[in-house]
Amino acid sequence: MPSRPGCPSVAEEERVGTEELLEALRELKVSDLLVQTLSTVSSLAYHRLSPEHHDLEQARLAIEALRALVPVLAGSVPPELIRDFEQVTANLQLAYAQAAAPT
C-alpha cells in the first residue's frame, strides 16, 4: 500500500521510533534508572505492608533490594537523595517489624 504524500510510511515511522529510542538510551544514566527503580520498589514495599495487600515476603524482598542498591548509588547522586532512601529503608524496616509482629 503506497503512502500518501506528506504521510510517512510505516517503515519510516519505525525507523524514526528506533532512532528516538537509541537517542534516549544514549542519554539515560544508570544512576537515573536506579533512582527510579528504588522509588518504585519502595512504593511497592509500602503497598505490600498495607493491611489490604499484606504480603510480607514481597515487602522483605523490596527492603533487601533497597539495602543492597542504595549504597551502590553513593557518589553518583546527591547525598540528600541517599539519606532519603536510607530513611525510607529504615521506615520500611520498622513497618515490616510491626506488620510481622504477632497480634
Buried (B, 14 or more C-beta within 10 A) or exposed (E): EEEEEEEEEEEEEEEEEEEEEEEEEEEEEEBEEBBEEBEEBBEBBBBBBEEEEEBEEBBBBBBEBBBEBBEEBEEBBEEEBBEBBBEBBEEBBEBBEEBEEEE
